[in-house]
Amino acid sequence: MKKQMQAFDLDISFQCVGGVVAVFGPSGSGKTTIANAIAGLVEPDHGNITIGKHVLFDSQASINVRPERRRIGYVFQDDRLFPHLSVRSNLTYGKPHGSSRDTKTQLDQVVDILGLNKLLDRRPTTLSGGEKQRVSIGRALLASPQLLLMDEPLSNLDQARRNEILTFIEQLRDTFSIPILYVSHSVEEIVRIADQVVAISDGRLLAQGTVDAVMNKHELGSILGPFDIGVVMEARVSMHDEQFHLTRLSVPAGTLDIARVDLPIGQGLRIRIRARDVILAQNKPERISTLNVLKGSVVEITDPDGPQVDVLLDVGSPLWARVTTRSAKTLELRPGTEIYALIKAVAIDRGIIQDAPNLRHHKV
């Protein structure tokens, strides 16, 4: 798909299969334009857009299906609810004509999952930001869409409300078979709910694939910022240490202790470790405060960028470490060098630790 923009030319192509597909990139990279083109609100200059077997746009065949006929549920940054209608009326506004037991069952199911039972008779002006967004999500679902588009749906909410809505989105992901295209610039949101990631910058595709494969790429530094290079690891809860409020995780590299998370034993999850939170040592240290020590070897070292370098390690899975150029020289780091990686339990950001969708039926 191509579209001439004011700041750059959008030229992007990707194909995904079901689940939650996150379109990830910085503000102004073209994410919303992609969502609007899929929804039919923006017409591309060239290319095609297809959902399943349904061709929505094809420039060569002169096909451009009207937005209302695309069967796409769109959840915007702002709620866009009708202020003069009740929550119930807002929810059912976009549903297909006709009434049936199945429609009633779906309404009850959506209301139950999104926790809207006590809000049905209220008007949008009386709702909190999080409540409004839950109603917006429910309305989009009840339109019987073939695709659910979410464009930065949490950007106007505080952290507590974001966590609340993410929990509801996880429930929707696990309950309904509707694919979701989730637009965001938040690493936390992407790591938590996505199955696949499409990373873009300045209207171009940077990377596409599973969450861990994409988010572990060093090239993403251009959109993550200088301090957020890191890796995503798939893990599973193996035990809880109630005395010291810790949780032990089973990961491909062995085990990791983190600050306690309220997840059951056996629960699959994802964790993210930033390169700046990894310390390297030539010898295995003893009697230190850092709980996690992983043995591995150096895979590659980036070219020195002033006082620092990034070191890719193999510890059973990829792990990035950021050290000073001086430290890299002192440790004589080069591909193949055996090294120990130290990770503080409290350095693993608990805010992005959640159920990993692709671990629901697999073991680590």
DOKOL-41223 format. One line per 5 residues: number of its first residue (from 1); their letters; for each residue x negated, y, z negated of C-alpha. Coordinates in nm, 4 decimals. Example, Ala and Ser with C-alpha at 12.3 -4.5 7.8 and 13.67 -1.06 7.14 Angstrom:
1) AS) -1.2300:-0.4500:-0.7800  -1.3670:-0.1060:-0.7140
This chain:
1) MKKQM) 0.0000:0.0000:0.0000  -0.1304:0.3452:0.0939  -0.0082:0.6873:-0.0155  -0.1770:1.0223:0.0324  -0.1952:1.2039:-0.2995
6) QAFDL) -0.2985:1.5547:-0.3928  -0.6044:1.4457:-0.5941  -0.6903:1.1266:-0.4014  -0.5528:0.8710:-0.1577  -0.3866:0.5715:-0.3189
11) DISFQ) -0.5002:0.2568:-0.1377  -0.4298:-0.0568:-0.3341  -0.3266:-0.4175:-0.2833  -0.2544:-0.6851:-0.5426  -0.0441:-0.9951:-0.5877
16) CVGGV) 0.0685:-1.1423:-0.9197  0.2819:-1.4340:-1.0338  0.5392:-1.3863:-1.3129  0.4811:-1.3012:-1.6762  0.3669:-0.9570:-1.7903
21) VAVFG) 0.1423:-0.7829:-1.5376  -0.0281:-0.4750:-1.6791  -0.1309:-0.1936:-1.4455  -0.4123:-0.0382:-1.6447  -0.6106:0.2776:-1.5877
26) PSGSG) -0.6710:0.6332:-1.7085  -0.4195:0.9146:-1.6721  -0.3949:1.0345:-1.3149  -0.5281:0.7122:-1.1606  -0.2114:0.6314:-0.9654
31) KTTIA) -0.0341:0.3943:-1.2052  0.3002:0.5775:-1.2102  0.2913:0.6236:-0.8320  0.2620:0.2457:-0.7932  0.5593:0.1931:-1.0265
36) NAIAG) 0.7656:0.4591:-0.8465  0.6851:0.3071:-0.5081  0.8013:-0.0350:-0.6263  1.1193:0.1220:-0.7653  1.1825:0.3071:-0.4397
41) LVEPD) 1.1379:0.6556:-0.5870  0.8238:0.7199:-0.3786  0.7831:0.6099:-0.0177  0.4359:0.4799:0.0729  0.2718:0.6017:0.3907
46) HGNIT) 0.1776:0.2490:0.4920  0.1982:-0.1093:0.3646  0.4565:-0.3418:0.2185  0.6146:-0.4240:-0.1170  0.7625:-0.7671:-0.1783
51) IGKHV) 0.9138:-0.9262:-0.4889  0.9468:-1.2995:-0.4422  1.1121:-1.3431:-0.1037  1.2684:-0.9959:-0.1091  1.0970:-0.7373:0.1115
56) LFDSQ) 1.1565:-0.3956:-0.0420  0.9308:-0.1933:0.1857  0.7508:-0.2644:0.5118  0.6210:0.0296:0.7112  0.5685:-0.1718:1.0299
61) ASINV) 0.9164:-0.3252:1.0197  1.0766:0.0075:0.9133  1.2210:-0.1516:0.5998  1.2810:0.0713:0.2981  1.5464:-0.0647:0.0632
66) RPERR) 1.7308:0.2035:-0.1330  1.6377:0.2226:-0.5036  1.9834:0.1189:-0.6260  1.9687:-0.1973:-0.4132  1.6259:-0.3131:-0.5305
71) RIGYV) 1.7521:-0.4686:-0.8554  1.4708:-0.3216:-1.0619  1.5096:-0.2207:-1.4251  1.3004:0.0885:-1.4994  1.1972:0.1967:-1.8490
76) FQDDR) 1.0404:0.5436:-1.8405  0.8181:0.7288:-2.0871  1.1216:0.9237:-2.2061  1.4476:0.7447:-2.2836  1.6720:0.9112:-2.0176
81) LFPHL) 1.9874:0.7996:-2.1987  2.3249:0.9629:-2.1385  2.3802:1.1843:-2.4456  2.7617:1.1844:-2.4124  2.7859:0.8039:-2.4156
86) SVRSN) 2.7587:0.5647:-2.7075  2.4746:0.3158:-2.7314  2.7126:0.0421:-2.6169  2.8165:0.2427:-2.3096  2.4553:0.3286:-2.2288
91) LTYGK) 2.3633:-0.0391:-2.2469  2.6389:-0.1502:-2.0106  2.6185:0.1461:-1.7713  2.3983:-0.0236:-1.5140  2.5304:-0.3783:-1.5386
96) PHGSS) 2.6713:-0.5442:-1.2255  3.0447:-0.4942:-1.1638  3.2770:-0.7534:-1.3057  3.2894:-0.9152:-1.6463  3.2295:-1.2722:-1.7447
101) RDTKT) 3.1391:-1.4826:-2.0456  2.7805:-1.4972:-1.9211  2.7619:-1.1157:-1.9133  2.9012:-1.0988:-2.2681  2.6533:-1.3607:-2.3834
106) QLDQV) 2.3660:-1.1685:-2.2264  2.4794:-0.8439:-2.3936  2.4973:-1.0138:-2.7323  2.1560:-1.1713:-2.6777  1.9895:-0.8424:-2.5784
111) VDILG) 2.1540:-0.6555:-2.8647  2.0387:-0.9213:-3.1093  1.6782:-0.9373:-2.9859  1.6400:-0.5585:-2.9786  1.8087:-0.5121:-3.3172
116) LNKLL) 2.0805:-0.2818:-3.1838  2.3814:-0.4274:-3.3662  2.4159:-0.1367:-3.6096  2.3596:0.1271:-3.3403  2.6274:0.0365:-3.0838
121) DRRPT) 2.8752:0.3112:-3.1797  2.6189:0.5885:-3.2242  2.5145:0.8568:-2.9753  2.1531:0.8913:-2.8510  2.1091:1.2266:-3.0273
126) TLSGG) 2.1356:1.0489:-3.3625  1.8669:0.7901:-3.2820  1.4941:0.7884:-3.3544  1.2412:0.7721:-3.0718  1.1873:0.4003:-3.1228
131) EKQRV) 1.5611:0.3308:-3.1303  1.6151:0.5255:-2.8083  1.3437:0.3290:-2.6322  1.4951:-0.0005:-2.7470  1.8276:0.1087:-2.5958
136) SIGRA) 1.6484:0.2030:-2.2725  1.4884:-0.1404:-2.2551  1.8233:-0.3063:-2.3226  1.9967:-0.1048:-2.0505  1.7269:-0.2024:-1.7992
141) LLASP) 1.7623:-0.5705:-1.8898  2.1404:-0.5685:-1.8630  2.1197:-0.4439:-1.5044  2.0236:-0.8045:-1.4147  1.6921:-0.6970:-1.2582
146) QLLLM) 1.4575:-0.9165:-1.0579  1.1725:-0.7099:-1.2052  1.1388:-0.4945:-1.5169  0.9181:-0.1852:-1.4760  0.7811:-0.0179:-1.7879
151) DEPLS) 0.5902:0.3064:-1.7331  0.3981:0.4065:-2.0478  0.7067:0.3245:-2.2598  0.5258:0.3849:-2.5896  0.3368:0.7048:-2.5077
156) NLDQA) 0.5785:0.9302:-2.6993  0.5943:0.7147:-3.0126  0.3835:0.7060:-3.3282  0.1790:0.3976:-3.4152  0.4434:0.2425:-3.6403
161) RRNEI) 0.7127:0.2731:-3.3708  0.4679:0.1428:-3.1075  0.4080:-0.1721:-3.3083  0.7823:-0.2110:-3.3515  0.8568:-0.1831:-2.9784
166) LTFIE) 0.5643:-0.4106:-2.8851  0.7151:-0.6776:-3.1091  1.0470:-0.6469:-2.9242  0.8712:-0.6606:-2.5845  0.6944:-0.9799:-2.6964
171) QLRDT) 1.0320:-1.1303:-2.7815  1.1698:-1.0306:-2.4417  0.8644:-1.1812:-2.2723  0.9190:-1.5093:-2.4516  1.2995:-1.5211:-2.4089
176) FSIPI) 1.3734:-1.4052:-2.0553  1.2177:-1.5210:-1.7312  1.2163:-1.1709:-1.5801  0.8674:-1.0616:-1.4684  0.7468:-0.7349:-1.6226
181) LYVSH) 0.5177:-0.4761:-1.4655  0.3790:-0.2816:-1.7604  0.1999:0.0476:-1.6873  -0.0362:0.1689:-1.9590  -0.3740:0.3250:-2.0376
186) SVEEI) -0.3789:0.1649:-2.3842  -0.6244:-0.1217:-2.4368  -0.4314:-0.2204:-2.7497  -0.1049:-0.2665:-2.5621  -0.2653:-0.4520:-2.2715
191) VRIAD) -0.4538:-0.6993:-2.4899  -0.1457:-0.7633:-2.6984  0.1255:-0.8406:-2.4432  -0.0153:-0.8898:-2.0919  -0.0696:-1.2149:-1.9033
196) QVVAI) -0.2551:-1.0492:-1.6139  -0.4220:-0.7119:-1.5650  -0.4552:-0.4928:-1.2575  -0.7188:-0.2292:-1.3417  -0.7278:0.0810:-1.1218
201) SDGRL) -0.9153:0.4097:-1.1012  -0.8644:0.6999:-0.8610  -0.6140:0.4999:-0.6590  -0.8424:0.2005:-0.6064  -0.8421:-0.1517:-0.7477
206) LAQGT) -1.1266:-0.2127:-0.9933  -1.0396:-0.5636:-1.1070  -0.7524:-0.8106:-1.1260  -0.7061:-1.1305:-1.3221  -0.6410:-1.2670:-1.6686
211) VDAVM) -0.6711:-1.0326:-1.9644  -1.0013:-1.1726:-2.0899  -1.1559:-1.1904:-1.7418  -1.0731:-0.8276:-1.6602  -1.1225:-0.6629:-1.9984
216) NKHEL) -1.4670:-0.8244:-2.0348  -1.6013:-0.6594:-1.7194  -1.8722:-0.4013:-1.7767  -1.7446:-0.2023:-1.4781  -1.4394:-0.1051:-1.6817
221) GSILG) -1.6631:0.1309:-1.8751  -1.5726:0.3962:-1.6198  -1.2123:0.3971:-1.7463  -1.2569:0.2742:-2.1044  -1.5031:0.5429:-2.2070
226) PFDIG) -1.8606:0.5002:-2.3297  -1.7708:0.3416:-2.6644  -1.5067:0.0871:-2.5687  -1.7001:-0.1717:-2.3666  -1.6244:-0.5068:-2.5252
231) VVMEA) -1.4778:-0.8522:-2.4801  -1.1449:-1.0198:-2.5386  -1.1624:-1.3642:-2.6969  -0.8890:-1.6228:-2.7197  -0.8624:-1.7678:-3.0681
236) RVSMH) -0.6459:-1.9686:-3.3036  -0.5818:-1.9300:-3.6752  -0.7528:-2.2174:-3.8579  -0.7221:-2.1119:-4.2241  -0.6527:-1.8279:-4.4673
241) DEQFH) -0.8771:-1.7350:-4.7591  -0.6248:-1.5998:-5.0086  -0.8882:-1.5114:-5.2688  -1.0789:-1.2730:-5.0423  -0.7924:-1.1807:-4.8051
246) LTRLS) -0.9604:-1.3236:-4.4963  -0.8437:-1.5293:-4.1997  -1.0686:-1.7774:-4.0223  -1.0304:-1.8097:-3.6475  -1.1348:-2.0892:-3.4165
251) VPAGT) -1.2955:-1.9433:-3.1023  -1.4969:-2.0990:-2.8177  -1.8136:-1.9811:-2.9942  -1.7211:-2.1535:-3.3225  -1.5460:-1.9646:-3.6005
256) LDIAR) -1.4944:-1.6005:-3.6931  -1.3754:-1.4534:-4.0225  -1.1607:-1.1417:-3.9995  -0.9517:-0.9323:-4.2374  -0.6381:-1.1319:-4.3153
261) VDLPI) -0.3583:-1.1413:-4.0579  -0.0100:-1.2698:-4.1336  0.0030:-1.5422:-3.8716  0.0651:-1.9137:-3.9319  -0.2051:-2.1795:-3.9097
266) GQGLR) -0.2404:-2.2914:-3.5487  -0.1147:-1.9625:-3.4059  -0.2831:-1.8600:-3.0807  -0.4002:-1.5019:-3.0532  -0.6402:-1.2622:-2.8863
271) IRIRA) -0.9084:-1.0543:-3.0503  -1.1230:-0.7775:-2.9063  -1.4804:-0.7104:-3.0128  -1.6431:-0.3840:-2.9103  -2.0038:-0.3866:-2.7946
276) RDVIL) -2.0913:-0.1128:-3.0424  -1.9851:-0.3414:-3.3304  -2.2312:-0.6214:-3.2443  -2.5762:-0.6322:-3.4081  -2.8586:-0.8482:-3.2689
281) AQNKP) -3.1284:-1.0370:-3.4606  -3.4177:-1.2587:-3.3513  -3.3802:-1.4884:-3.6521  -3.0728:-1.6069:-3.8345  -3.0273:-1.3670:-4.1263
286) ERIST) -2.9446:-1.4793:-4.4799  -2.7666:-1.3110:-4.7739  -2.6174:-1.0269:-4.5736  -2.2761:-0.8632:-4.5904  -2.1895:-0.9488:-4.2290
291) LNVLK) -1.9794:-1.2667:-4.2328  -1.9985:-1.3652:-3.8682  -2.3246:-1.4854:-3.7138  -2.3120:-1.6439:-3.3679  -2.6098:-1.8010:-3.1929
296) GSVVE) -2.6442:-1.7404:-2.8221  -2.8701:-1.6272:-2.5428  -2.9092:-1.3178:-2.3287  -2.7429:-1.3372:-1.9861  -2.8228:-0.9923:-1.8542
301) ITDPD) -2.9247:-0.6443:-1.9611  -2.7954:-0.3298:-1.7957  -3.0337:-0.0641:-1.6714  -3.1313:0.1751:-1.9495  -2.8901:0.4674:-1.9780
306) GPQVD) -3.0857:0.7109:-2.1883  -3.1252:0.5776:-2.5426  -2.9075:0.2663:-2.5026  -2.8503:-0.0527:-2.3045  -2.5675:-0.3054:-2.2912
311) VLLDV) -2.6604:-0.6702:-2.3372  -2.4382:-0.9533:-2.2146  -2.4667:-1.2639:-2.4321  -2.3459:-1.6194:-2.3973  -2.2291:-1.7390:-2.7407
316) GSPLW) -1.9969:-2.0047:-2.6038  -1.8024:-1.7235:-2.4400  -1.9157:-1.3819:-2.3142  -2.0046:-1.1152:-2.5699  -2.1329:-0.7635:-2.5050
321) ARVTT) -2.3690:-0.5878:-2.7461  -2.4788:-0.2245:-2.7280  -2.8251:-0.1520:-2.8671  -3.0856:0.1198:-2.8319  -3.3443:0.0897:-2.5595
326) RSAKT) -3.6035:0.0808:-2.8349  -3.4321:-0.2159:-3.0041  -3.4116:-0.4039:-2.6755  -3.7871:-0.3590:-2.6325  -3.8656:-0.4503:-2.9940
331) LELRP) -3.6572:-0.7684:-2.9685  -3.8162:-0.8442:-2.6296  -3.4748:-0.9023:-2.4792  -3.4614:-1.0580:-2.1355  -3.2358:-1.3152:-1.9650
336) GTEIY) -3.2677:-1.6455:-2.1483  -3.3834:-1.4977:-2.4808  -3.2204:-1.6777:-2.7754  -3.0584:-1.4335:-3.0118  -2.8161:-1.4108:-3.3036
341) ALIKA) -2.5106:-1.1840:-3.2796  -2.3765:-1.0360:-3.6023  -2.0161:-0.9137:-3.6213  -1.8607:-0.7631:-3.9325  -1.5225:-0.9114:-4.0230
346) VAIDR) -1.3744:-0.5641:-4.0650  -1.5078:-0.4474:-3.7275  -1.2552:-0.6532:-3.5300  -0.9636:-0.4206:-3.4702  -0.6601:-0.5815:-3.6340
351) GIIQD) -0.4277:-0.3512:-3.4431  -0.4715:-0.5500:-3.1214  -0.4551:-0.8978:-3.2670  -0.1338:-1.0655:-3.1556  0.0027:-1.3816:-3.0012
356) APNLR) -0.1773:-1.4594:-2.6779  0.0904:-1.5680:-2.4258  -0.1376:-1.8064:-2.2374  -0.2260:-1.9861:-2.5611  0.1283:-2.0846:-2.6485
361) HHKV) 0.0779:-2.4294:-2.4970  -0.2977:-2.4679:-2.5018  -0.5641:-2.5444:-2.7578  -0.8903:-2.3601:-2.8085
